[in-house]
């Protein structure tokens, strides 16, 4: 069934027990979509603790919001194909990544021993390696991440300053 582009459409987010973002999607019938996810995704019932809805007047606006959410919020359970859309850069991947060890947020998070949501925060820092300009989920040059990690001070500056003042 082809979705009606003029239909009011919801952007929904599914969160886990600890508040972690698990999944982002869109639907003009979100409750029907939730039932489908419940049937088709073995993790849905046991992992999803909270759902939120954000309504858009039509599907194209919801698609744009979904694309932006997928790239900036890094949900843990969305599959790679859901990240690729008409909003993605059309350059061939090989043109950008030739010989590069490309790492997605989950791999970077595992390497740094932090959550993918923490990677979203770290990626806003000026000194963190820039995201690669390629279609799909947020990705980085893994060698650049490893180099950055070798100089990363895990204790925030504000905390170091506070501890210095208390001594």
N, C-alpha and C positions, 0 to 999 in steps of 0.2 A: 504494500500500500504506500503510495506517494503522499507525503505530508503536505497539507495545504499551506502554501507560503504566507497566506494572509491570516491564518489562524493565530490567535493569542497563544503564546508558547512560553512554558516555564523552563528556566534554568534551575536544575536541582543539584544539591550537594548532599552526599551521604558521609556522615562522620562516624568514627569508631568510639569505643568506650572512653578513650583518653582524649577525645576531641580531635584526633588526627583525621585529615581529609582523606577519605577512601576513594570517592568516585564523584565525577561531575558528568551530567548529561542534560539533554533537553527533550521536552515532549509537550505536545498540546494536551495530552491526557496523562499527567505525571502519576496519578494513582494507579492507572492501568499499567504504566511502565514499571512501577514498583512491584506490582504483582508478577510481571514477566521476569524481572530481575530475581525475585524471590524463587521462582521456578527454575531459572536457568543458571544462576550463579550460586554455587554451593557455599560461598562465604557470606552471602547477603544476610541471611537470617541470623547467623551467629555473630557477625562483626558489626553490623550497622546499628548504632544506638540513637542516631538523630538524623533527621532529614530536614533540609530547608528548601524553600521555593522562592524564586525571584522571577516575576512575570514580565514578559516583553510583549509589545503589541502585535508582533508578527515573527515568523520563523527566521527570516534573515538576520534580524537584530539579535535574536536568541543564539543563532549559530555563531555570530561574531563574539558575543559575550562568552559562549562556551569555549571557543578557540582561545580567547585571552585567558580565561580561567585555567584551562588545561596547561598553558605555558607558564603562567605566573604562580599558580598554586600547587602544581605538581602532585596531583592525587595519586595515591598508592596503587589503586586497582584498575585504572583505565588502561586498556590495551593500546599499543602503539598506533594501530590503524585509526583510532579515534582522534589522534592528534593531527592527522593529515587532512587538510581541507583546502577549499578554494582560497583561503587566506594565507596559506603557506608559500614560502619562497619556491619558485619553480626551477631554480638552478639544480643541475644534477649534483647529487650528493658527492660523487667522486671528485668533482671539480673543487669542492671545498675541503674535503677530508683526505685527500690523497696521501697515504702513508701515515696518517694520524691515528693515534689510539683514542677513539671517541668513547666517552663515558656519559651515561645518562645520570640523572639525579640519584637514583637508587644506588648505582655503583659508587658514585662519589661519596654518598652518605655512608655506605658500608666502609669505604676506605678511611674516612675521617671519624668513624664511630659516632655519627650523629643521625638525626632523623632527616628524611627528605624535606620536611618543612624547614628544618634548620638550614638546609642547603639553599632554599629559597631566600632565607634571610641573609645568609652569607654572600649570596650572589649579588646583593645590593651594595656590598662594600666596594670601595674604589680599588682596593688591592687584590680582590678576588679575580681569578681569570674570567674573561668575558665569555658569555654563552656563544656557542657557534651559531652562525646564521644559516641554519639548515632546517628543512622540514622535519616535523616529528617532535617528540618531547624535548624539553630543555636538555642540552648536551654541552659538554666541555671537552677540551683537549686534555686528556688524562695526564699527560706529562706536565702540562702547565699546572694542573691541580696538585700533583705531587710536589712540584717545586714550591708552590705557594704554601703547602702544608708544612714544608721543612722550616718555614719561618713563622708559622702561625702560632701566636700566643693564645692559648685557649682561655686564659683568664681575661675578662673584659677590662679595658682601661679604667672604667669607673670603679671597678672592684679593687684593682691594684691601688688606685689613688686613695680610696677609702681606707684600705688596709695600711697604707703608708702614713696617713694622717692619724690613725689610731695607735701607732707605735711611737 
